[in-house]
Amino acid sequence: MKKLHTVLSVFLLAVILVPAARSADTLEGIRKKGVLVVGVRDSFPPFGYMDRTKGEIVGIDVDLAAAIARNLGVTLKVIPVAPSERVPSLLDGKVDLVAAAMSKTPDRAKLVDFSLTYFTTRQRILAKTGSIVTVKDLDGKKIGVVEGSPSEAYLKTGVPAALVYTFSDYKYAIDALQKGAVDVVSMEGVILNGLLPSLPKDAYEIPRGIALADESYGLAVRKGDAKFLEYVNATLTELNKSGEANKIFERWLTRRDAAVSASAPPAAPRAGGVITRTTTTDGRFIALGIRGVFAADAEVGFYTPQGEFICNGKVLSIYGDEVYVDATCAPKDSIQPGFPVAMGLSKEEAKKIIGERQEVLKKVKEESQKEAEQRRKEIASEHMKEEAQREKYQEQITQQKMLLDYQYDEQHYYWGGYSHW
């Protein structure tokens, strides 16, 4: 069972707490209202899914949230959130905590604070028995993945010869596999292990010799919510020490009743986000939502952090909660990380949201500047090393040339004071 998950060692990681900001009273607020509101997945077993017999959402994340609520002495209220709604629901105050199989990525960490890693899994593949033996066998194969997953990102770079097909939900990818529309499905190994028993016996397998990207999950709180984050981490640590965490994982990782039919809600017609990264394509940026849900092909507007309109643009594609947007502005540096982007909002409405999210925008800008500065230092360091190597090589060449000049001079060579032709 220990091989099924890696939870014990990760709880020992050190935690860096950010000074509390406006959300510093979250912990006290939860105690006062007597309810902990947590955003969870309702179609992602075994972390969160709708139990048909109970008529409620159950899973690993729900149990962890219940333990936190129990320690606080309050009632737990879970709200289903789609991947693209996790950050906005937290920033809007709709939930106090997100426990929704949320990967700890650098971009998300600019908008929220993550708890200790409570689960680490690997991206694996599901295919017809005997059809895939090595990663090389994936070349030319049609592979189904969930939009925005680490599998999608890995396959596009690690197995460029594969044909990657994206689906909005894992169940659609599995259905495509059974119908022969794709040859392989790739996603978290823990999810595939839970799904395998529901498929025709011995018809499909998860090749143990193939592992793609690693992925770490953390619970998310609002940025700067230091007191609450400290409490969450203390609870997770205690669950680990007492053995309760191990019981939770064993209980859900050995269950085989995770057949679900929930689907993500449709995208809202209005949304706001913040640019977190630039891309190598001029005028193309990556944004994360801070309110509402973006829709593919929708028209958007770009703004300065002060709320001044810059130019229009369009949503190119959406991968989970990452939104790829193209801008009509030139030059490229007219839009930078920390700048807002809005969909379906008037300029006045966008400006209002920007005013409410100044702390978030500032933090994204600061974190992006730190990343850029770190990268500049790395480049400078690499350049200095290369220069030192070149100087050393040049010195060796010079010394060798001096030696050659001493030994050979106009077709003469000198040895013991005698000259020979």
N, C-alpha and C positions, 0 to 999 in steps of 0.2 A: 504493500500500500504506500510505503514511503516514496517509491519511485513515481507514483502518480502525481505527486505535487512537491514543490519546494517552498515550504512555508516557514520551517523552523529557523533557518539561519538568517533569513531576510529581516526578521523582527529585531535583530541585534544591530541594524544599521543606525548610524547617528542621525539625529534630526536637527536641521537648521531652522529655527523659528524666526519668522519675520515679525517685526514689531507690529502690535495691533493697531489697526486703523479704525475706520468707521464701524466695522463689523466686530469690534472687540467685545461687544455685549451679547453676542449670539448665545454663548453658553448660559448666561444669566436669563436671557430671553426665553430659551427653551424651558428652563426650570420654572419660570413664572407662568408660562402658558400651559405647562404640563404636557406638552406634545413635542415629539421629535419628528419632523417631516423629512422623509428621505426619498430621493429620486432613484428608482431601480429599473432594470430592464424587465419586460414581461414576455420576452420571446427569446431568451438566451440561456437555455439550461446548460449546466446546473446552477448558474449564478443567479438567475432570476427568470421565472416563467409562470404562466398561469396554470395552476393545478385545476383540472376540470372537475375533479370530485369535490374539492374543497371550495372552489369558486374564489380563490384568492391567489396572490402572487407568492411564490415560495422560492427557496434556493439559498445558496451560500451567502450571497450579499444580504439577503433579507435576514438571515440568522445573525450575521455580524452586526447589522443595524439594530436588531432586537437586543443584542447584548449591550450595545452602547446605551440604548433607551432604558434598559433594565438597570444599568449602573447609575444612570441619572435619576431613576425613580419616576420616569414619565412614560406616557403612552406612545407607542410607535405608530406612525401613519406613513404608509408607502404610496408613492405616486409613480405610475409608469412614465418613463421618459425614453424617447428615441435617442440614438447616438447624437444626432444634431441638436437635441434639446438639452443635453446635460449641462453644458456651460451656461446657456441663457437662463435656464430655470434656477440655477444657483445664483447668478448675478441679479436676477429679478426678485430674489427673495421668495420664490415659490417653494423652494426646498431649503432645508438647513444643511443638508449633506447629500452628496451623490455617491451611491454605492451601486455601480452599474457596469462592472467589468471594464473599467476605464483605464486604458493604457497610459502610463506615465511618459508623455512625450514632451520635448522641450517647448514646443509651441503652446501646448495646453498649460504648461507650468508658468507661462507668462500671464495667464488669466486666472488661474486658481492655484491653491496650495494643495499638495498631495500628502497623504499620510505615508507611513512606512509601507513598503511593498508587502502585500499580504498573500500574493500568489504570483508565481512565475510559470509560464507555459511556453511550449514551442509550437510553431506553426508546422503542421504535418499535412499529409495528403490522404485522400480516400479514393480508391480506384478498384476496378474489377480485379479479382484475385489473380495474381500472377502477371498482370499486364505491365506493372511498373516495379522495377527492381532497384534502379539507381536514379540519381538526379538527371543523368544524361538521357534517360528514357523519357523525360518530360519534353525534350525538344520536339517541336511540331505538334504537340498534343494540345487539345482544347481544354483549358483549365478554368473551372468556375470558382470565383472568389466573391466575398462580400465587399462592396464598395468601401474604399478607405481602409481596408484591413492591412496589417503588416505583410500578409501573403501577397496582396496585389503589388505593394511597393517592392517586395523582394523579387518576385517573379519577373517584373519588368526590367530589372537590372541583372539579377542573378541567372535567369533563364530566358534571355531575350528571344530565343528561337521558339518559345512557347506562345500559344495564342490565348490570351487572357480575356475571359468573359466575366463581366461584373454583374452582380445581382444585389438587390436592395435588402435581401434577407437570406440567411443561410438555408432556409427550407426550400427556397426556389432553386438554389444551386443543387441541392440534393435531388430535387425532383428532375432537374435537367440531366443529372448524372444517370438516374434510373431510366430516363427516356432516351438516352444516348445522344443528347444534344451537346454534352461535354464528355470528355474522357476521364477527367480527374476533378476532384474538388479539394481545395486547400483552405484550411482554417485552423483554429486552435486545436491542439491534440486532445485536450480535455473535452471539447465539444464533440469531436469526431468519435471519441470513445463512448460517449453517451448515446450517440446516434446509431452506431454500428449494430447493436442488438435489434433495432427496429427494422433493419433491412433484411432481405432474403438471406437465410443462413448460408455461409461460406461463399456467397456470390461476390462479396466485396471485402477488402482488407485495408488496414493501415500499415504500410511497409515501415517496419521499425528502423530500418537503416537510413531513412530519409527524414531529415529535420531541417526546416527552413529557419525563419527568423525567430528570435526569442522575444517574449513580450511580458512586461511586468504590470500588474494591476495595483492601483491604489485608490483609497477613498478620497474624495475631493471636498474641500471647504472653500469659502470665499477667500480671496487674496488678503493676507494680513490678519486673518482670523486666528491669531496665535493661541489664545486661551482654549478655544474649542479644539484646535488641531492638537494641542498638547494633551487634552483630555481623550481625544480619539486614539492617539498613539499609545497613551497609557493603558487604555482599555484593550487595544490589540495586543500589547505586550503581555498584559495579565492573562488574556485568553490563551496566549502561546505558552506561558509558564505553567498555567494550571492544567494544560492538556485539552481544554475545551475547544480550542481552534482545531486541533487534530481530529477531535470527534466530529466537528462540523464538516470538515473536508471529507473525512471517511464516509460519513452518512450520505452526502450528496454525490460523491464521486463513484459510489457503488450502486446508486439507484439507476434504474433503467425504465423510468416511467415518464420521461421528459418529452412526450409528444405534445406539441403546442401548435396553435393556429393563429396566434396574435400577429398583427402586422403593424408597422409603423404608421403613425397618423400622417395625413397628407401635409405637404408643406404649406405654411401660412403665407398669405399674399404680401405680408409686410415683415421686414426684418432689418436688423442692424448688426454690423460686425466691425472688426478691427483688423487691419493688415498686420500680419505677423512676420511675413517673409517676402522677399522679392524672388524672382526666378531668373533663369538665364535668358528667357524670352523677353524682349523689350516690351514694356507696358503690361506685363502679366504678373499678378500678385496672388499670394495665398492669404486668405482671411479666415478667422474663426468667428462664429456667431456670438453676439452678446445679448441679442434679443430676437425672438422669433426664429423662423426657419427659412433659409434661402431656397430658391427654386431654380433649377437648371434653365438656361436661356433667358432668364429674367433681366430686365434693364436695371442698372444700379447707378448710384451717384457717389462720387468720391469727395471727401471733405478734409479740411485741415483740422487739427485737434482743437482749434478755436471755433469750429463750426462754419467756416467759410467754404462755399462750394468751389470745387476745382474743375471737375468735368464729369461727363457721363461714361458709362461702360456697360459691360455685360457679363453675366455669370457663364463661364465656359463649361465648367463641370463641378460636380460635388462628390467628394470621397469621404464618406462618414460625416465628420463635422468640419472637414477642411473644404473651403470653398475657393475654387480657382476663378479669378475675375480678371477680365481684360479691360484696360482703360484706354480712352482715346487721347489722353494727354501726352504731351511731349515737352521737354525731355523726360527720360525715364525717372530721374530723381525728383520730379515734381510730386511724387507720391512715395512715402517712406513708411517703414514699420511704425505702428502707433497711430496711423491715420485712419479715420472711420470710413466705412462704406455702408450705404443704405439701399434697401430695395422696397419699392412701393410706398415710400414716405415723401411727404412734401419737405421742402427745405426747412420750414419752421419745425416740423416734427423731428427731422433728423437732428437739427440743432439742439432740440430739447433733450434727446437721448444722449447726444454728445456731452451736454452739460452735466447729465446725471452720471456719466461714465468717465469723468476726468481722471479718477484714480487708476482705472483700468488702462486707459489710453497711455497715461504717463508711465505706468509700470511696463507695458509692452515696449514702449520706446526705450526706456532705460535698459531693459534686458537685452533688447536687440543691439543697442550701442555697446553693451558689455561683450556680447558675442562677436560683434564686428572688431572691437578692440583686441579681444583675445586672438581672433584670427589674424589680425595685422601683426601681433607679436609673434605668432607662430610662423608667419611668412618671413618676418624679419629674422627670426632665429634660424630658419632654414636657409635664408640667404647668407647669413654670416657663416654658417657651417660650410656652405658651398664655396664661399670666398676663401675661407681658411684652407679648404681642401685644394682649391686652385692655386693659392699661394704656396702651399707645401709642394704641390706637384711642380710648379714653376721653379721653386728652389732646387728640387731634385734634378730637373732638366738642366738648370744653370750649372749645378755642380758636375753633372755628367759631361756637359759641353766643355767645361774647364779641363776635366780629365782627358777628354778626347783631344783638346787643343794641345795639351802637354805631350800626349803620346804621338800625335800625328801633325805634321807641319809641312805643307807643300811636298807631299809624298815621301817625307822622311819620318822615321820614328827613332826615338832616342832610347838607348839602353846602355847603361854603363859608360856613357861618354863617347860611344862610337856611333858614327852615322853610316847608315846603309841605304843603298838604293833598292 
